[in-house]
Amino acid sequence: MSLNVVFMGTPEFSVPSLEILVKNKFNILNVYTQPPKRSKRGQKTNPSPI
């Protein structure tokens, strides 16, 4: 039986943690991140690394 996980993270350093959970067959129920933000110049949307 695998452990149920709700993952919360946005910065790039949280990506390896999520990858390890997936690799080790944890049951990822949901992933929460901050919504995409607009950059200062050009107003391009920057998606979350997650």
mmCIF entry with sequence, helices, sheets and N, C-alpha, C, O atoms, coordinates in Angstrom:
data_MODEL
# 
_entry.id   MODEL 
# 
_entity.id                         1 
_entity.type                       polymer 
_entity.pdbx_number_of_molecules   1 
# 
_entity_poly.entity_id                      1 
_entity_poly.type                           'polypeptide(L)' 
_entity_poly.nstd_linkage                   no 
_entity_poly.nstd_monomer                   no 
_entity_poly.pdbx_seq_one_letter_code       MSLNVVFMGTPEFSVPSLEILVKNKFNILNVYTQPPKRSKRGQKTNPSPI 
_entity_poly.pdbx_seq_one_letter_code_can   MSLNVVFMGTPEFSVPSLEILVKNKFNILNVYTQPPKRSKRGQKTNPSPI 
_entity_poly.pdbx_strand_id                 A 
# 
loop_
_entity_poly_seq.entity_id 
_entity_poly_seq.num 
_entity_poly_seq.mon_id 
_entity_poly_seq.hetero 
1 1  MET n 
1 2  SER n 
1 3  LEU n 
1 4  ASN n 
1 5  VAL n 
1 6  VAL n 
1 7  PHE n 
1 8  MET n 
1 9  GLY n 
1 10 THR n 
1 11 PRO n 
1 12 GLU n 
1 13 PHE n 
1 14 SER n 
1 15 VAL n 
1 16 PRO n 
1 17 SER n 
1 18 LEU n 
1 19 GLU n 
1 20 ILE n 
1 21 LEU n 
1 22 VAL n 
1 23 LYS n 
1 24 ASN n 
1 25 LYS n 
1 26 PHE n 
1 27 ASN n 
1 28 ILE n 
1 29 LEU n 
1 30 ASN n 
1 31 VAL n 
1 32 TYR n 
1 33 THR n 
1 34 GLN n 
1 35 PRO n 
1 36 PRO n 
1 37 LYS n 
1 38 ARG n 
1 39 SER n 
1 40 LYS n 
1 41 ARG n 
1 42 GLY n 
1 43 GLN n 
1 44 LYS n 
1 45 THR n 
1 46 ASN n 
1 47 PRO n 
1 48 SER n 
1 49 PRO n 
1 50 ILE n 
# 
_struct_asym.id          A 
_struct_asym.entity_id   1 
# 
loop_
_struct_conf.conf_type_id 
_struct_conf.id 
_struct_conf.pdbx_PDB_helix_id 
_struct_conf.beg_label_comp_id 
_struct_conf.beg_label_asym_id 
_struct_conf.beg_label_seq_id 
_struct_conf.pdbx_beg_PDB_ins_code 
_struct_conf.end_label_comp_id 
_struct_conf.end_label_asym_id 
_struct_conf.end_label_seq_id 
_struct_conf.pdbx_end_PDB_ins_code 
_struct_conf.beg_auth_comp_id 
_struct_conf.beg_auth_asym_id 
_struct_conf.beg_auth_seq_id 
_struct_conf.end_auth_comp_id 
_struct_conf.end_auth_asym_id 
_struct_conf.end_auth_seq_id 
_struct_conf.pdbx_PDB_helix_class 
_struct_conf.details 
_struct_conf.pdbx_PDB_helix_length 
HELX_P HELX_P1 AA1 GLU A 12 ? SER A 14 ? GLU A 12 SER A 14 5 ? 3 
HELX_P HELX_P2 AA2 VAL A 15 ? LYS A 23 ? VAL A 15 LYS A 23 1 ? 9 
# 
_struct_conf_type.id          HELX_P 
_struct_conf_type.criteria    ? 
_struct_conf_type.reference   ? 
# 
loop_
_struct_sheet.id 
_struct_sheet.type 
_struct_sheet.number_strands 
_struct_sheet.details 
AA1 ? 2 ? 
AA2 ? 2 ? 
# 
loop_
_struct_sheet_order.sheet_id 
_struct_sheet_order.range_id_1 
_struct_sheet_order.range_id_2 
_struct_sheet_order.offset 
_struct_sheet_order.sense 
AA1 1 2 ? parallel      
AA2 1 2 ? anti-parallel 
# 
loop_
_struct_sheet_range.sheet_id 
_struct_sheet_range.id 
_struct_sheet_range.beg_label_comp_id 
_struct_sheet_range.beg_label_asym_id 
_struct_sheet_range.beg_label_seq_id 
_struct_sheet_range.pdbx_beg_PDB_ins_code 
_struct_sheet_range.end_label_comp_id 
_struct_sheet_range.end_label_asym_id 
_struct_sheet_range.end_label_seq_id 
_struct_sheet_range.pdbx_end_PDB_ins_code 
_struct_sheet_range.beg_auth_comp_id 
_struct_sheet_range.beg_auth_asym_id 
_struct_sheet_range.beg_auth_seq_id 
_struct_sheet_range.end_auth_comp_id 
_struct_sheet_range.end_auth_asym_id 
_struct_sheet_range.end_auth_seq_id 
AA1 1 ASN A 4  ? MET A 8  ? ASN A 4  MET A 8  
AA1 2 ASN A 27 ? TYR A 32 ? ASN A 27 TYR A 32 
AA2 1 LYS A 37 ? ARG A 38 ? LYS A 37 ARG A 38 
AA2 2 THR A 45 ? ASN A 46 ? THR A 45 ASN A 46 
# 
loop_
_atom_site.group_PDB 
_atom_site.id 
_atom_site.type_symbol 
_atom_site.label_atom_id 
_atom_site.label_alt_id 
_atom_site.label_comp_id 
_atom_site.label_asym_id 
_atom_site.label_entity_id 
_atom_site.label_seq_id 
_atom_site.pdbx_PDB_ins_code 
_atom_site.Cartn_x 
_atom_site.Cartn_y 
_atom_site.Cartn_z 
_atom_site.occupancy 
_atom_site.B_iso_or_equiv 
_atom_site.pdbx_formal_charge 
_atom_site.auth_seq_id 
_atom_site.auth_comp_id 
_atom_site.auth_asym_id 
_atom_site.auth_atom_id 
_atom_site.pdbx_PDB_model_num 
ATOM 1   N N  . MET A 1 1  ? 0.852  -1.170 0.000   1.00 0.00 ? 1  MET A N  1 
ATOM 2   C CA . MET A 1 1  ? 0.000  0.000  0.000   1.00 0.00 ? 1  MET A CA 1 
ATOM 3   C C  . MET A 1 1  ? 0.901  1.237  0.000   1.00 0.00 ? 1  MET A C  1 
ATOM 4   O O  . MET A 1 1  ? 1.818  1.346  0.815   1.00 0.00 ? 1  MET A O  1 
ATOM 5   N N  . SER A 1 2  ? 0.633  2.167  -0.920  1.00 0.00 ? 2  SER A N  1 
ATOM 6   C CA . SER A 1 2  ? 1.455  3.377  -0.980  1.00 0.00 ? 2  SER A CA 1 
ATOM 7   C C  . SER A 1 2  ? 0.818  4.500  -0.169  1.00 0.00 ? 2  SER A C  1 
ATOM 8   O O  . SER A 1 2  ? -0.388 4.510  0.074   1.00 0.00 ? 2  SER A O  1 
ATOM 9   N N  . LEU A 1 3  ? 1.640  5.420  0.233   1.00 0.00 ? 3  LEU A N  1 
ATOM 10  C CA . LEU A 1 3  ? 1.204  6.550  1.039   1.00 0.00 ? 3  LEU A CA 1 
ATOM 11  C C  . LEU A 1 3  ? 0.552  7.603  0.153   1.00 0.00 ? 3  LEU A C  1 
ATOM 12  O O  . LEU A 1 3  ? 1.088  7.940  -0.902  1.00 0.00 ? 3  LEU A O  1 
ATOM 13  N N  . ASN A 1 4  ? -0.602 8.127  0.571   1.00 0.00 ? 4  ASN A N  1 
ATOM 14  C CA . ASN A 1 4  ? -1.268 9.206  -0.156  1.00 0.00 ? 4  ASN A CA 1 
ATOM 15  C C  . ASN A 1 4  ? -0.594 10.527 0.180   1.00 0.00 ? 4  ASN A C  1 
ATOM 16  O O  . ASN A 1 4  ? -0.323 10.816 1.346   1.00 0.00 ? 4  ASN A O  1 
ATOM 17  N N  . VAL A 1 5  ? -0.322 11.338 -0.862  1.00 0.00 ? 5  VAL A N  1 
ATOM 18  C CA . VAL A 1 5  ? 0.402  12.591 -0.678  1.00 0.00 ? 5  VAL A CA 1 
ATOM 19  C C  . VAL A 1 5  ? -0.314 13.721 -1.398  1.00 0.00 ? 5  VAL A C  1 
ATOM 20  O O  . VAL A 1 5  ? -0.757 13.566 -2.536  1.00 0.00 ? 5  VAL A O  1 
ATOM 21  N N  . VAL A 1 6  ? -0.421 14.862 -0.722  1.00 0.00 ? 6  VAL A N  1 
ATOM 22  C CA . VAL A 1 6  ? -0.824 16.114 -1.357  1.00 0.00 ? 6  VAL A CA 1 
ATOM 23  C C  . VAL A 1 6  ? 0.427  16.982 -1.335  1.00 0.00 ? 6  VAL A C  1 
ATOM 24  O O  . VAL A 1 6  ? 0.933  17.318 -0.264  1.00 0.00 ? 6  VAL A O  1 
ATOM 25  N N  . PHE A 1 7  ? 0.926  17.345 -2.509  1.00 0.00 ? 7  PHE A N  1 
ATOM 26  C CA . PHE A 1 7  ? 2.193  18.065 -2.626  1.00 0.00 ? 7  PHE A CA 1 
ATOM 27  C C  . PHE A 1 7  ? 1.927  19.544 -2.843  1.00 0.00 ? 7  PHE A C  1 
ATOM 28  O O  . PHE A 1 7  ? 1.095  19.918 -3.670  1.00 0.00 ? 7  PHE A O  1 
ATOM 29  N N  . MET A 1 8  ? 2.637  20.385 -2.095  1.00 0.00 ? 8  MET A N  1 
ATOM 30  C CA . MET A 1 8  ? 2.539  21.835 -2.255  1.00 0.00 ? 8  MET A CA 1 
ATOM 31  C C  . MET A 1 8  ? 3.937  22.395 -2.446  1.00 0.00 ? 8  MET A C  1 
ATOM 32  O O  . MET A 1 8  ? 4.802  22.243 -1.584  1.00 0.00 ? 8  MET A O  1 
ATOM 33  N N  . GLY A 1 9  ? 4.152  23.048 -3.592  1.00 0.00 ? 9  GLY A N  1 
ATOM 34  C CA . GLY A 1 9  ? 5.461  23.629 -3.857  1.00 0.00 ? 9  GLY A CA 1 
ATOM 35  C C  . GLY A 1 9  ? 5.438  24.425 -5.142  1.00 0.00 ? 9  GLY A C  1 
ATOM 36  O O  . GLY A 1 9  ? 4.681  24.110 -6.060  1.00 0.00 ? 9  GLY A O  1 
ATOM 37  N N  . THR A 1 10 ? 6.258  25.449 -5.213  1.00 0.00 ? 10 THR A N  1 
ATOM 38  C CA . THR A 1 10 ? 6.320  26.279 -6.408  1.00 0.00 ? 10 THR A CA 1 
ATOM 39  C C  . THR A 1 10 ? 7.750  26.499 -6.879  1.00 0.00 ? 10 THR A C  1 
ATOM 40  O O  . THR A 1 10 ? 8.016  26.352 -8.072  1.00 0.00 ? 10 THR A O  1 
ATOM 41  N N  . PRO A 1 11 ? 8.680  26.845 -5.997  1.00 0.00 ? 11 PRO A N  1 
ATOM 42  C CA . PRO A 1 11 ? 10.024 27.164 -6.477  1.00 0.00 ? 11 PRO A CA 1 
ATOM 43  C C  . PRO A 1 11 ? 10.667 25.972 -7.184  1.00 0.00 ? 11 PRO A C  1 
ATOM 44  O O  . PRO A 1 11 ? 10.263 24.824 -6.997  1.00 0.00 ? 11 PRO A O  1 
ATOM 45  N N  . GLU A 1 12 ? 11.674 26.274 -7.997  1.00 0.00 ? 12 GLU A N  1 
ATOM 46  C CA . GLU A 1 12 ? 12.355 25.226 -8.760  1.00 0.00 ? 12 GLU A CA 1 
ATOM 47  C C  . GLU A 1 12 ? 12.948 24.138 -7.874  1.00 0.00 ? 12 GLU A C  1 
ATOM 48  O O  . GLU A 1 12 ? 13.042 22.989 -8.306  1.00 0.00 ? 12 GLU A O  1 
ATOM 49  N N  . PHE A 1 13 ? 13.352 24.466 -6.645  1.00 0.00 ? 13 PHE A N  1 
ATOM 50  C CA . PHE A 1 13 ? 13.964 23.441 -5.798  1.00 0.00 ? 13 PHE A CA 1 
ATOM 51  C C  . PHE A 1 13 ? 12.958 22.406 -5.311  1.00 0.00 ? 13 PHE A C  1 
ATOM 52  O O  . PHE A 1 13 ? 13.366 21.390 -4.746  1.00 0.00 ? 13 PHE A O  1 
ATOM 53  N N  . SER A 1 14 ? 11.659 22.623 -5.507  1.00 0.00 ? 14 SER A N  1 
ATOM 54  C CA . SER A 1 14 ? 10.663 21.629 -5.107  1.00 0.00 ? 14 SER A CA 1 
ATOM 55  C C  . SER A 1 14 ? 10.440 20.560 -6.179  1.00 0.00 ? 14 SER A C  1 
ATOM 56  O O  . SER A 1 14 ? 9.845  19.521 -5.891  1.00 0.00 ? 14 SER A O  1 
ATOM 57  N N  . VAL A 1 15 ? 10.905 20.795 -7.406  1.00 0.00 ? 15 VAL A N  1 
ATOM 58  C CA . VAL A 1 15 ? 10.729 19.834 -8.503  1.00 0.00 ? 15 VAL A CA 1 
ATOM 59  C C  . VAL A 1 15 ? 11.403 18.490 -8.192  1.00 0.00 ? 15 VAL A C  1 
ATOM 60  O O  . VAL A 1 15 ? 10.761 17.453 -8.355  1.00 0.00 ? 15 VAL A O  1 
ATOM 61  N N  . PRO A 1 16 ? 12.665 18.464 -7.753  1.00 0.00 ? 16 PRO A N  1 
ATOM 62  C CA . PRO A 1 16 ? 13.287 17.165 -7.448  1.00 0.00 ? 16 PRO A CA 1 
ATOM 63  C C  . PRO A 1 16 ? 12.537 16.386 -6.362  1.00 0.00 ? 16 PRO A C  1 
ATOM 64  O O  . PRO A 1 16 ? 12.472 15.158 -6.420  1.00 0.00 ? 16 PRO A O  1 
ATOM 65  N N  . SER A 1 17 ? 11.978 17.077 -5.388  1.00 0.00 ? 17 SER A N  1 
ATOM 66  C CA . SER A 1 17 ? 11.222 16.393 -4.331  1.00 0.00 ? 17 SER A CA 1 
ATOM 67  C C  . SER A 1 17 ? 10.010 15.679 -4.906  1.00 0.00 ? 17 SER A C  1 
ATOM 68  O O  . SER A 1 17 ? 9.743  14.527 -4.567  1.00 0.00 ? 17 SER A O  1 
ATOM 69  N N  . LEU A 1 18 ? 9.278  16.362 -5.774  1.00 0.00 ? 18 LEU A N  1 
ATOM 70  C CA . LEU A 1 18 ? 8.103  15.753 -6.398  1.00 0.00 ? 18 LEU A CA 1 
ATOM 71  C C  . LEU A 1 18 ? 8.517  14.586 -7.293  1.00 0.00 ? 18 LEU A C  1 
ATOM 72  O O  . LEU A 1 18 ? 7.844  13.555 -7.311  1.00 0.00 ? 18 LEU A O  1 
ATOM 73  N N  . GLU A 1 19 ? 9.608  14.735 -8.028  1.00 0.00 ? 19 GLU A N  1 
ATOM 74  C CA . GLU A 1 19 ? 10.087 13.653 -8.891  1.00 0.00 ? 19 GLU A CA 1 
ATOM 75  C C  . GLU A 1 19 ? 10.440 12.409 -8.080  1.00 0.00 ? 19 GLU A C  1 
ATOM 76  O O  . GLU A 1 19 ? 10.162 11.290 -8.512  1.00 0.00 ? 19 GLU A O  1 
ATOM 77  N N  . ILE A 1 20 ? 11.045 12.593 -6.916  1.00 0.00 ? 20 ILE A N  1 
ATOM 78  C CA . ILE A 1 20 ? 11.395 11.455 -6.054  1.00 0.00 ? 20 ILE A CA 1 
ATOM 79  C C  . ILE A 1 20 ? 10.139 10.763 -5.541  1.00 0.00 ? 20 ILE A C  1 
ATOM 80  O O  . ILE A 1 20 ? 10.079 9.535  -5.495  1.00 0.00 ? 20 ILE A O  1 
ATOM 81  N N  . LEU A 1 21 ? 9.137  11.546 -5.155  1.00 0.00 ? 21 LEU A N  1 
ATOM 82  C CA . LEU A 1 21 ? 7.880  10.951 -4.693  1.00 0.00 ? 21 LEU A CA 1 
ATOM 83  C C  . LEU A 1 21 ? 7.239  10.108 -5.795  1.00 0.00 ? 21 LEU A C  1 
ATOM 84  O O  . LEU A 1 21 ? 6.768  9.000  -5.538  1.00 0.00 ? 21 LEU A O  1 
ATOM 85  N N  . VAL A 1 22 ? 7.222  10.627 -7.008  1.00 0.00 ? 22 VAL A N  1 
ATOM 86  C CA . VAL A 1 22 ? 6.638  9.892  -8.135  1.00 0.00 ? 22 VAL A CA 1 
ATOM 87  C C  . VAL A 1 22 ? 7.457  8.635  -8.433  1.00 0.00 ? 22 VAL A C  1 
ATOM 88  O O  . VAL A 1 22 ? 6.897  7.560  -8.645  1.00 0.00 ? 22 VAL A O  1 
ATOM 89  N N  . LYS A 1 23 ? 8.773  8.776  -8.448  1.00 0.00 ? 23 LYS A N  1 
ATOM 90  C CA . LYS A 1 23 ? 9.664  7.645  -8.731  1.00 0.00 ? 23 LYS A CA 1 
ATOM 91  C C  . LYS A 1 23 ? 9.480  6.518  -7.720  1.00 0.00 ? 23 LYS A C  1 
ATOM 92  O O  . LYS A 1 23 ? 9.560  5.341  -8.072  1.00 0.00 ? 23 LYS A O  1 
ATOM 93  N N  . ASN A 1 24 ? 9.233  6.883  -6.460  1.00 0.00 ? 24 ASN A N  1 
ATOM 94  C CA . ASN A 1 24 ? 9.073  5.891  -5.398  1.00 0.00 ? 24 ASN A CA 1 
ATOM 95  C C  . ASN A 1 24 ? 7.635  5.433  -5.221  1.00 0.00 ? 24 ASN A C  1 
ATOM 96  O O  . ASN A 1 24 ? 7.279  4.849  -4.198  1.00 0.00 ? 24 ASN A O  1 
ATOM 97  N N  . LYS A 1 25 ? 6.818  5.701  -6.224  1.00 0.00 ? 25 LYS A N  1 
ATOM 98  C CA . LYS A 1 25 ? 5.451  5.174  -6.308  1.00 0.00 ? 25 LYS A CA 1 
ATOM 99  C C  . LYS A 1 25 ? 4.517  5.650  -5.198  1.00 0.00 ? 25 LYS A C  1 
ATOM 100 O O  . LYS A 1 25 ? 3.607  4.922  -4.802  1.00 0.00 ? 25 LYS A O  1 
ATOM 101 N N  . PHE A 1 26 ? 4.734  6.866  -4.693  1.00 0.00 ? 26 PHE A N  1 
ATOM 102 C CA . PHE A 1 26 ? 3.774  7.443  -3.763  1.00 0.00 ? 26 PHE A CA 1 
ATOM 103 C C  . PHE A 1 26 ? 2.511  7.790  -4.543  1.00 0.00 ? 26 PHE A C  1 
ATOM 104 O O  . PHE A 1 26 ? 2.583  8.120  -5.727  1.00 0.00 ? 26 PHE A O  1 
ATOM 105 N N  . ASN A 1 27 ? 1.372  7.721  -3.896  1.00 0.00 ? 27 ASN A N  1 
ATOM 106 C CA . ASN A 1 27 ? 0.103  8.045  -4.535  1.00 0.00 ? 27 ASN A CA 1 
ATOM 107 C C  . ASN A 1 27 ? -0.123 9.556  -4.422  1.00 0.00 ? 27 ASN A C  1 
ATOM 108 O O  . ASN A 1 27 ? -0.572 10.038 -3.382  1.00 0.00 ? 27 ASN A O  1 
ATOM 109 N N  . ILE A 1 28 ? 0.184  10.304 -5.485  1.00 0.00 ? 28 ILE A N  1 
ATOM 110 C CA . ILE A 1 28 ? 0.047  11.761 -5.486  1.00 0.00 ? 28 ILE A CA 1 
ATOM 111 C C  . ILE A 1 28 ? -1.414 12.097 -5.751  1.00 0.00 ? 28 ILE A C  1 
ATOM 112 O O  . ILE A 1 28 ? -1.905 11.915 -6.865  1.00 0.00 ? 28 ILE A O  1 
ATOM 113 N N  . LEU A 1 29 ? -2.104 12.585 -4.732  1.00 0.00 ? 29 LEU A N  1 
ATOM 114 C CA . LEU A 1 29 ? -3.523 12.911 -4.866  1.00 0.00 ? 29 LEU A CA 1 
ATOM 115 C C  . LEU A 1 29 ? -3.742 14.242 -5.552  1.00 0.00 ? 29 LEU A C  1 
ATOM 116 O O  . LEU A 1 29 ? -4.658 14.386 -6.362  1.00 0.00 ? 29 LEU A O  1 
ATOM 117 N N  . ASN A 1 30 ? -2.902 15.220 -5.232  1.00 0.00 ? 30 ASN A N  1 
ATOM 118 C CA . ASN A 1 30 ? -3.061 16.554 -5.800  1.00 0.00 ? 30 ASN A CA 1 
ATOM 119 C C  . ASN A 1 30 ? -1.745 17.309 -5.657  1.00 0.00 ? 30 ASN A C  1 
ATOM 120 O O  . ASN A 1 30 ? -0.943 17.031 -4.765  1.00 0.00 ? 30 ASN A O  1 
ATOM 121 N N  . VAL A 1 31 ? -1.539 18.274 -6.562  1.00 0.00 ? 31 VAL A N  1 
ATOM 122 C CA . VAL A 1 31 ? -0.356 19.132 -6.517  1.00 0.00 ? 31 VAL A CA 1 
ATOM 123 C C  . VAL A 1 31 ? -0.827 20.573 -6.551  1.00 0.00 ? 31 VAL A C  1 
ATOM 124 O O  . VAL A 1 31 ? -1.566 20.969 -7.453  1.00 0.00 ? 31 VAL A O  1 
ATOM 125 N N  . TYR A 1 32 ? -0.403 21.360 -5.570  1.00 0.00 ? 32 TYR A N  1 
ATOM 126 C CA . TYR A 1 32 ? -0.778 22.774 -5.499  1.00 0.00 ? 32 TYR A CA 1 
ATOM 127 C C  . TYR A 1 32 ? 0.457  23.640 -5.724  1.00 0.00 ? 32 TYR A C  1 
ATOM 128 O O  . TYR A 1 32 ? 1.515  23.399 -5.143  1.00 0.00 ? 32 TYR A O  1 
ATOM 129 N N  . THR A 1 33 ? 0.305  24.654 -6.579  1.00 0.00 ? 33 THR A N  1 
ATOM 130 C CA . THR A 1 33 ? 1.366  25.622 -6.816  1.00 0.00 ? 33 THR A CA 1 
ATOM 131 C C  . THR A 1 33 ? 0.746  27.010 -6.868  1.00 0.00 ? 33 THR A C  1 
ATOM 132 O O  . THR A 1 33 ? -0.477 27.154 -6.880  1.00 0.00 ? 33 THR A O  1 
ATOM 133 N N  . GLN A 1 34 ? 1.590  28.023 -6.898  1.00 0.00 ? 34 GLN A N  1 
ATOM 134 C CA . GLN A 1 34 ? 1.079  29.377 -7.077  1.00 0.00 ? 34 GLN A CA 1 
ATOM 135 C C  . GLN A 1 34 ? 0.673  29.554 -8.534  1.00 0.00 ? 34 GLN A C  1 
ATOM 136 O O  . GLN A 1 34 ? 1.241  28.905 -9.412  1.00 0.00 ? 34 GLN A O  1 
ATOM 137 N N  . PRO A 1 35 ? -0.300 30.419 -8.807  1.00 0.00 ? 35 PRO A N  1 
ATOM 138 C CA . PRO A 1 35 ? -0.697 30.653 -10.200 1.00 0.00 ? 35 PRO A CA 1 
ATOM 139 C C  . PRO A 1 35 ? 0.435  31.325 -10.976 1.00 0.00 ? 35 PRO A C  1 
ATOM 140 O O  . PRO A 1 35 ? 1.308  31.951 -10.375 1.00 0.00 ? 35 PRO A O  1 
ATOM 141 N N  . PRO A 1 36 ? 0.429  31.201 -12.314 1.00 0.00 ? 36 PRO A N  1 
ATOM 142 C CA . PRO A 1 36 ? 1.458  31.857 -13.126 1.00 0.00 ? 36 PRO A CA 1 
ATOM 143 C C  . PRO A 1 36 ? 1.490  33.359 -12.866 1.00 0.00 ? 36 PRO A C  1 
ATOM 144 O O  . PRO A 1 36 ? 0.453  33.994 -12.673 1.00 0.00 ? 36 PRO A O  1 
ATOM 145 N N  . LYS A 1 37 ? 2.691  33.906 -12.866 1.00 0.00 ? 37 LYS A N  1 
ATOM 146 C CA . LYS A 1 37 ? 2.847  35.347 -12.634 1.00 0.00 ? 37 LYS A CA 1 
ATOM 147 C C  . LYS A 1 37 ? 3.372  36.008 -13.896 1.00 0.00 ? 37 LYS A C  1 
ATOM 148 O O  . LYS A 1 37 ? 4.036  35.374 -14.716 1.00 0.00 ? 37 LYS A O  1 
ATOM 149 N N  . ARG A 1 38 ? 3.067  37.287 -14.039 1.00 0.00 ? 38 ARG A N  1 
ATOM 150 C CA . ARG A 1 38 ? 3.565  38.052 -15.179 1.00 0.00 ? 38 ARG A CA 1 
ATOM 151 C C  . ARG A 1 38 ? 4.904  38.679 -14.807 1.00 0.00 ? 38 ARG A C  1 
ATOM 152 O O  . ARG A 1 38 ? 5.094  39.161 -13.690 1.00 0.00 ? 38 ARG A O  1 
ATOM 153 N N  . SER A 1 39 ? 5.827  38.664 -15.765 1.00 0.00 ? 39 SER A N  1 
ATOM 154 C CA . SER A 1 39 ? 7.129  39.280 -15.524 1.00 0.00 ? 39 SER A CA 1 
ATOM 155 C C  . SER A 1 39 ? 7.005  40.794 -15.622 1.00 0.00 ? 39 SER A C  1 
ATOM 156 O O  . SER A 1 39 ? 6.021  41.313 -16.149 1.00 0.00 ? 39 SER A O  1 
ATOM 157 N N  . LYS A 1 40 ? 7.994  41.487 -15.117 1.00 0.00 ? 40 LYS A N  1 
ATOM 158 C CA . LYS A 1 40 ? 7.936  42.952 -15.076 1.00 0.00 ? 40 LYS A CA 1 
ATOM 159 C C  . LYS A 1 40 ? 7.958  43.569 -16.466 1.00 0.00 ? 40 LYS A C  1 
ATOM 160 O O  . LYS A 1 40 ? 7.160  44.459 -16.761 1.00 0.00 ? 40 LYS A O  1 
ATOM 161 N N  . ARG A 1 41 ? 8.844  43.115 -17.306 1.00 0.00 ? 41 ARG A N  1 
ATOM 162 C CA . ARG A 1 41 ? 8.939  43.688 -18.661 1.00 0.00 ? 41 ARG A CA 1 
ATOM 163 C C  . ARG A 1 41 ? 8.276  42.746 -19.657 1.00 0.00 ? 41 ARG A C  1 
ATOM 164 O O  . ARG A 1 41 ? 8.504  41.536 -19.638 1.00 0.00 ? 41 ARG A O  1 
ATOM 165 N N  . GLY A 1 42 ? 7.458  43.316 -20.517 1.00 0.00 ? 42 GLY A N  1 
ATOM 166 C CA . GLY A 1 42 ? 6.821  42.519 -21.551 1.00 0.00 ? 42 GLY A CA 1 
ATOM 167 C C  . GLY A 1 42 ? 5.560  41.806 -21.096 1.00 0.00 ? 42 GLY A C  1 
ATOM 168 O O  . GLY A 1 42 ? 4.795  41.317 -21.926 1.00 0.00 ? 42 GLY A O  1 
ATOM 169 N N  . GLN A 1 43 ? 5.335  41.741 -19.811 1.00 0.00 ? 43 GLN A N  1 
ATOM 170 C CA . GLN A 1 43 ? 4.146  41.114 -19.237 1.00 0.00 ? 43 GLN A CA 1 
ATOM 171 C C  . GLN A 1 43 ? 3.906  39.690 -19.743 1.00 0.00 ? 43 GLN A C  1 
ATOM 172 O O  . GLN A 1 43 ? 2.760  39.277 -19.921 1.00 0.00 ? 43 GLN A O  1 
ATOM 173 N N  . LYS A 1 44 ? 4.994  38.937 -19.974 1.00 0.00 ? 44 LYS A N  1 
ATOM 174 C CA . LYS A 1 44 ? 4.857  37.536 -20.354 1.00 0.00 ? 44 LYS A CA 1 
ATOM 175 C C  . LYS A 1 44 ? 4.546  36.724 -19.107 1.00 0.00 ? 44 LYS A C  1 
ATOM 176 O O  . LYS A 1 44 ? 5.049  37.014 -18.022 1.00 0.00 ? 44 LYS A O  1 
ATOM 177 N N  . THR A 1 45 ? 3.717  35.711 -19.271 1.00 0.00 ? 45 THR A N  1 
ATOM 178 C CA . THR A 1 45 ? 3.356  34.853 -18.154 1.00 0.00 ? 45 THR A CA 1 
ATOM 179 C C  . THR A 1 45 ? 4.466  33.832 -17.921 1.00 0.00 ? 45 THR A C  1 
ATOM 180 O O  . THR A 1 45 ? 4.916  33.165 -18.852 1.00 0.00 ? 45 THR A O  1 
ATOM 181 N N  . ASN A 1 46 ? 4.899  33.721 -16.669 1.00 0.00 ? 46 ASN A N  1 
ATOM 182 C CA . ASN A 1 46 ? 5.912  32.748 -16.275 1.00 0.00 ? 46 ASN A CA 1 
ATOM 183 C C  . ASN A 1 46 ? 5.234  31.619 -15.509 1.00 0.00 ? 46 ASN A C  1 
ATOM 184 O O  . ASN A 1 46 ? 4.795  31.826 -14.378 1.00 0.00 ? 46 ASN A O  1 
ATOM 185 N N  . PRO A 1 47 ? 5.139  30.421 -16.103 1.00 0.00 ? 47 PRO A N  1 
ATOM 186 C CA . PRO A 1 47 ? 4.482  29.312 -15.404 1.00 0.00 ? 47 PRO A CA 1 
ATOM 187 C C  . PRO A 1 47 ? 5.329  28.796 -14.242 1.00 0.00 ? 47 PRO A C  1 
ATOM 188 O O  . PRO A 1 47 ? 6.543  28.996 -14.202 1.00 0.00 ? 47 PRO A O  1 
ATOM 189 N N  . SER A 1 48 ? 4.672  28.135 -13.311 1.00 0.00 ? 48 SER A N  1 
ATOM 190 C CA . SER A 1 48 ? 5.359  27.517 -12.186 1.00 0.00 ? 48 SER A CA 1 
ATOM 191 C C  . SER A 1 48 ? 6.232  26.375 -12.696 1.00 0.00 ? 48 SER A C  1 
ATOM 192 O O  . SER A 1 48 ? 5.833  25.681 -13.632 1.00 0.00 ? 48 SER A O  1 
ATOM 193 N N  . PRO A 1 49 ? 7.413  26.155 -12.108 1.00 0.00 ? 49 PRO A N  1 
ATOM 194 C CA . PRO A 1 49 ? 8.259  25.041 -12.530 1.00 0.00 ? 49 PRO A CA 1 
ATOM 195 C C  . PRO A 1 49 ? 7.613  23.679 -12.274 1.00 0.00 ? 49 PRO A C  1 
ATOM 196 O O  . PRO A 1 49 ? 7.969  22.692 -12.918 1.00 0.00 ? 49 PRO A O  1 
ATOM 197 N N  . ILE A 1 50 ? 6.685  23.624 -11.357 1.00 0.00 ? 50 ILE A N  1 
ATOM 198 C CA . ILE A 1 50 ? 5.994  22.371 -11.042 1.00 0.00 ? 50 ILE A CA 1 
ATOM 199 C C  . ILE A 1 50 ? 4.989  22.111 -12.124 1.00 0.00 ? 50 ILE A C  1 
ATOM 200 O O  . ILE A 1 50 ? 4.279  21.106 -12.079 1.00 0.00 ? 50 ILE A O  1 
# 
